[in-house]
C-alpha cells in the first residue's frame, strides 16, 4: 500500500496546461519561516557541521555565536535577539528548551546520515571503534530526527561544502 503526501484533485479549465512550483514560489504559505527574527538557530547531531557553519555565519553577518551547554543557558540564549545559537541534540530534546526553539529564530537543521556523522566525529575526536560509533549514531539519529522536524524551519544538507551551506543559509536569512 502506498500513502501519498498530497492527495488533492483540482478541476481546471485548461486540462493540457501544467503548473509546477519551483524554488522561491509560494513562500507566503510558510510565513513564519521567512519572518525576520534576527536570530539564527543551528541544530543537528554531533558531526553535522553546526560549529563550523556558525563560525562562517558569524564572519559574514557580524552576529555573535552562543553555544549553550545546559537548559538554563539555552533558554537564556533563545531569548536574546540577533545572534547565532548552536544547539546540541540533547538541548533540542530537553522538554524545557524544545518548545522555545521554533519561535526564537530561523531554525536550520543540518541533516546528515549516520555514516557521515560518525566519520566526522572519528576524525575530530579520535574515536577508536568507528563501527560502534556508527551504530550509536544511527540509533541517536532515529530518536532525534522527529524532534528536529518539530522545531525546524529549513533543512540544510550536511554533506554540502561549507561554501554551499553558507550560500544556502545566507539566501534564507536575507529574504
Backbone torsions as a table, in degrees:
resi	resn	phi	psi	omega
1	UNK	NA	136.9	-179.9
2	UNK	-112.4	132.0	174.2
3	UNK	-104.6	137.5	-179.2
4	UNK	-103.0	139.3	178.5
5	UNK	-65.0	-46.4	177.5
6	UNK	-116.4	131.0	179.6
7	UNK	-138.0	70.0	-177.8
8	UNK	-122.5	143.8	178.2
9	UNK	-116.7	137.8	-179.8
10	UNK	-125.8	140.9	170.9
11	UNK	-89.4	129.2	-178.9
12	UNK	-125.4	149.3	-179.9
13	UNK	-75.1	-37.2	-178.4
14	UNK	-111.1	93.3	-173.5
15	UNK	-67.4	-18.7	-179.9
16	UNK	-93.2	6.7	-179.5
17	UNK	-99.0	139.9	177.9
18	UNK	-110.7	150.0	175.4
19	UNK	-135.9	125.7	176.4
20	UNK	-130.5	153.8	-179.8
21	UNK	-108.7	132.5	180.0
22	UNK	-112.8	-172.9	-179.1
23	UNK	-55.7	128.8	174.9
24	UNK	93.9	-11.4	179.5
25	UNK	-88.1	150.8	175.1
26	UNK	65.5	28.7	178.4
27	UNK	-63.1	-27.1	-179.8
28	UNK	-62.8	-19.5	176.6
29	UNK	-71.4	-17.2	-177.0
30	UNK	-127.9	53.0	-171.8
31	UNK	-58.0	-37.7	-176.4
32	UNK	-64.7	-30.9	178.8
33	UNK	-70.4	-26.9	-174.6
34	UNK	-103.1	2.3	178.2
35	UNK	-69.0	152.8	-179.2
36	UNK	-87.0	103.1	-178.2
37	UNK	-102.1	-22.2	-178.5
38	UNK	80.1	-12.8	-179.6
39	UNK	-113.1	136.7	179.0
40	UNK	-115.6	129.2	-178.8
41	UNK	-119.1	124.0	179.3
42	UNK	-107.5	127.9	178.4
43	UNK	-129.1	157.8	178.5
44	UNK	155.6	172.3	178.8
45	UNK	-77.6	167.2	174.8
46	UNK	-56.5	135.6	179.5
47	UNK	90.8	-0.6	-178.2
48	UNK	-79.8	-16.1	177.9
49	UNK	101.9	17.0	-177.9
50	UNK	-60.3	-48.7	-175.8
51	UNK	-65.4	-43.1	179.7
52	UNK	-63.9	-43.9	178.9
53	UNK	-65.5	-39.5	178.1
54	UNK	-60.0	-41.3	177.7
55	UNK	-61.9	-45.4	177.9
56	UNK	-63.4	-43.1	178.9
57	UNK	-62.1	-40.4	179.0
58	UNK	-61.0	-43.1	178.0
59	UNK	-60.8	-39.4	-175.7
60	UNK	-84.2	-27.0	-175.2
61	UNK	-107.6	-19.3	-176.0
62	UNK	79.2	4.0	178.9
63	UNK	-78.7	147.3	176.8
64	UNK	-80.5	157.3	-179.3
65	UNK	-108.8	128.7	174.4
66	UNK	-116.5	132.2	177.7
67	UNK	-125.6	85.9	-178.6
68	UNK	-64.3	147.9	-179.3
69	UNK	-111.0	-7.1	177.3
70	UNK	-147.6	173.1	-174.6
71	UNK	-62.7	-40.4	-179.9
72	UNK	-62.3	-44.5	177.4
73	UNK	-64.0	-38.9	-179.5
74	UNK	-65.1	-44.0	178.5
75	UNK	-60.3	-43.9	178.9
76	UNK	-64.2	-46.3	-179.2
77	UNK	-62.4	-38.7	-178.7
78	UNK	-72.4	-14.5	179.3
79	UNK	-92.6	-2.6	-178.4
80	UNK	-101.8	134.2	-178.4
81	UNK	-83.2	140.5	168.1
82	UNK	80.1	56.4	177.1
83	UNK	-154.6	176.2	175.9
84	UNK	-108.1	124.2	-179.2
85	UNK	-114.8	124.3	178.3
86	UNK	-105.4	116.2	-177.9
87	UNK	-111.1	124.8	172.5
88	UNK	-70.6	161.4	-175.7
89	UNK	-61.2	-32.9	-179.9
90	UNK	-65.0	-28.5	177.2
91	UNK	-80.1	-33.6	176.0
92	UNK	-64.7	-31.4	-178.6
93	UNK	-81.7	-19.4	-175.5
94	UNK	-63.2	129.2	-176.5
95	UNK	-66.3	-19.8	176.5
96	UNK	-83.6	-38.4	-175.2
97	UNK	-81.7	-43.0	-172.2
98	UNK	-51.8	-44.8	-179.0
99	UNK	-66.1	-15.7	-177.6
100	UNK	-90.3	-20.3	-167.9
101	UNK	-63.9	-53.6	-172.1
102	UNK	-58.0	-39.7	-176.9
103	UNK	-85.1	-10.4	-174.1
104	UNK	-81.3	-16.3	-178.4
105	UNK	171.4	-169.0	176.0
106	UNK	-83.0	121.3	-173.5
107	UNK	-102.5	123.4	179.7
108	UNK	-114.7	120.6	176.5
109	UNK	-94.9	119.6	176.0
110	UNK	-86.6	97.3	-175.1
111	UNK	-84.2	131.9	176.3
112	UNK	-153.0	151.7	179.2
113	UNK	-79.5	162.7	-174.2
114	UNK	-65.0	-28.4	177.5
115	UNK	-65.5	-46.7	179.1
116	UNK	-65.1	-45.5	-179.7
117	UNK	-59.1	-48.1	-177.9
118	UNK	-66.3	-36.7	177.3
119	UNK	-62.1	-42.7	179.6
120	UNK	-66.6	-41.7	-179.8
121	UNK	-67.1	-38.2	177.3
122	UNK	-60.4	-46.0	178.9
123	UNK	-62.5	-45.2	-174.9
124	UNK	-72.5	-40.3	-172.4
125	UNK	-109.6	-4.2	178.0
126	UNK	66.9	35.2	179.5
127	UNK	-65.7	134.4	-175.2
128	UNK	-76.8	-41.6	-174.2
129	UNK	-102.6	88.0	-177.6
130	UNK	-64.0	-37.9	-180.0
131	UNK	-62.0	-45.0	178.8
132	UNK	-65.4	-41.8	178.0
133	UNK	-62.0	-42.4	178.8
134	UNK	-58.9	-43.7	178.3
135	UNK	-62.7	-43.7	179.0
136	UNK	-64.3	-41.2	178.9
137	UNK	-66.0	-36.1	178.7
138	UNK	-63.6	-43.7	178.3
139	UNK	-65.0	-44.9	-178.5
140	UNK	-63.6	-40.4	178.9
141	UNK	-62.2	-42.2	179.2
142	UNK	-63.2	-35.0	179.1
143	UNK	-75.0	-42.9	-170.8
144	UNK	-85.4	-27.8	-174.2
145	UNK	-56.5	-42.6	175.9
146	UNK	-60.9	-36.8	177.5
147	UNK	-65.7	-41.0	177.4
148	UNK	-60.6	-42.9	-178.2
149	UNK	-64.1	-28.7	-178.5
150	UNK	-74.3	-20.0	-176.3
151	UNK	-113.1	-13.0	-172.2
152	UNK	-75.7	158.1	166.1
153	UNK	-108.8	-38.2	-176.1
154	UNK	-136.3	151.6	174.2
155	UNK	-111.9	130.4	173.9
156	UNK	-111.2	139.4	179.8
157	UNK	-80.3	109.2	-176.3
158	UNK	-60.1	-19.3	179.7
159	UNK	-81.7	-6.5	179.3
160	UNK	-73.6	161.1	176.5
161	UNK	-68.6	162.1	178.4
162	UNK	-57.7	-41.3	-179.8
163	UNK	-64.5	-40.6	178.9
164	UNK	-66.4	-42.9	178.0
165	UNK	-61.8	-45.2	-179.7
166	UNK	-61.7	-46.4	179.7
167	UNK	-61.3	-41.3	-179.6
168	UNK	-63.3	-47.6	-177.9
169	UNK	-70.8	-37.1	178.3
170	UNK	-63.3	-36.3	177.2
171	UNK	-62.5	-41.9	-175.0
172	UNK	-76.2	-31.4	179.9
173	UNK	-83.3	-14.9	-178.7
174	UNK	-89.2	-13.0	-175.0
175	UNK	-61.9	NA	NA
